[in-house]
Amino acid sequence: MIPDHQARAKPTLEDLLRVKRTEKPDAAFWQDFERGMRQKQLAAIIEPRPWWLGLSILSRKIGPLGMPISAGAAAMLALVVMRVSPSGGLTQAVPSSSPEPAAVVSSGASVSAGNTSSNANPVASAPATVGTWALAQVRAQVQTVASVAKPTVAQPAPAISNPSPAATTLASAPAKPDFPLSAEVAGIATANQIPVSNDTTASRAAPLKVQVLVSAAPLPETTAPDASAASFALAGDDSQMDNAALNPRQARLLSNATEVSEGKSLASVREQVLHRLVDDEARYATISRVALSAERLSLKF
Amino acid sequence: MFNLAKSISPAHADVAQERRREADADAILVRRVQAGEVDCFETLITKYRERIWGVIYHMTSNREDASDLTQDTFIKAFQSINRFQGQSAFFTWLYRIAVNATLNYLQKAKLRRFFSLEKIRDEEPVGALLDQLADPGNTSDRAACLSELQQKLNEAMQKLSIPHRTVVTLFEIDGLSHEEIAEVVGCSVGTVRSRLHYAKQQLQADLQTYLNA
């Protein structure tokens, strides 16, 4: 005789899975389920809403305003990025830990703040303006710009007053075409992010220039900025130099600039300056940056 | 010319029509809940709690976990009922909440359990077990055998990966169509069919002892 379980058809997988459908809880289970459901409902009422849920609700509520807000935020971000960009004539802030402003020795086009080319050496092309570090000392400092002309040029450099609130005077002398090397010594104590010279036309007139920007000595607060500004030309009228108002380091830089200006060529100027850097390290211990570009040598103290 | 209507079997047409009627009734209840008649949500809970519990239980193989997750599913559904816009059927939306909650729970708790088939094969012959199940007279033995077989099936289900287990549960046990499963799980219909085919192959291999009994 054939057993029953051999006589019937073999179960399929669907038959086995259908068995699982019969697996249902009894009525007592559902009573406990409803009780637990009530408790969870009450708990959900007093449960604080998660922050991300609040954000999603807020985003739905301000949905129509979301686009203008996003566009405004993007525009502000773009403005900030453009503001801090070193290219395009915008200013660059000096770190607050920097003890002294930058001194720039340049030749060729003026290296006044914001007048550098974008393809120049990034270090040399950094605008030479004082950052936030000088905010506390702005009132006590003077910006002096002196132009050093060729010795054969007897004319003193015309002074160009900087229209900025900070006391800044720029004196420059056009170089002679056959000896295009001149030097400008500028002592700056500018207010934050104020270009030293806006007279780019005059700067372009001199093909080669050496410009040194140093910090002038602090002046008493009672002194009027314009009255305290000293404008001088090293080769033109040395009597106008007020060496007493300069500290030893600035006087040293001025003397160096004089020597540099009397050099025979730009290459010799660079070599001399670099040679001095090597030989007199103690003297230039405060130099933090030296950069060479096409026609420009920059030193940062 | 190929007639699409003739290709659909009457049973499937009835099921589809029944689903449509259910969806319409659910939509009315949902609108009333959204309008402030929160008592109507009790009707929806009573209507779907067994099905939701069944889906979660077959995915977790644990009654307590299934109960907790079912309660959480309905609470989440109630909290989000105002966001339900009726673009899909309510039960599909509810299933999606339940399946997602279960998947999160399984992935967090790492409840994938691996069982040895050798243990199943060493036990009593499955043919006798099925005979006892088929005998309507012996109710006590039948219930015990049914429980044992369900346990074996749960063990085989737990050997599947979570996505394959989900598809098998929704299709073979809960009776959802491929399209509905795709909507619930959030994948394509082809993916559902592929997962179902692979899962069945694996289940047949695991339950070979039962199938050859």
Interface residues (C-beta under 8 A of the other chain):
Chain A: P3 D4 H5 Q6 R8 K10 P11 T12 L13 E14 L16 L17 R18 V19 K20 R21 T22 E23 K24 P25 F29 W30 D32 F33 G36 M37 K40 Q41 A44
Chain B: I45 R49 E50 W53 G54 Y57 H58 R63 S67 D68 T70 Q71 D72 F74 I75 F78 Q79 G127 A128 L130 D131 L133 A134 L146 L149 Q150 L153 N154 M157 V168 E172 I173 K200 L203 Q204 L207 Y210 L211 N212 A213
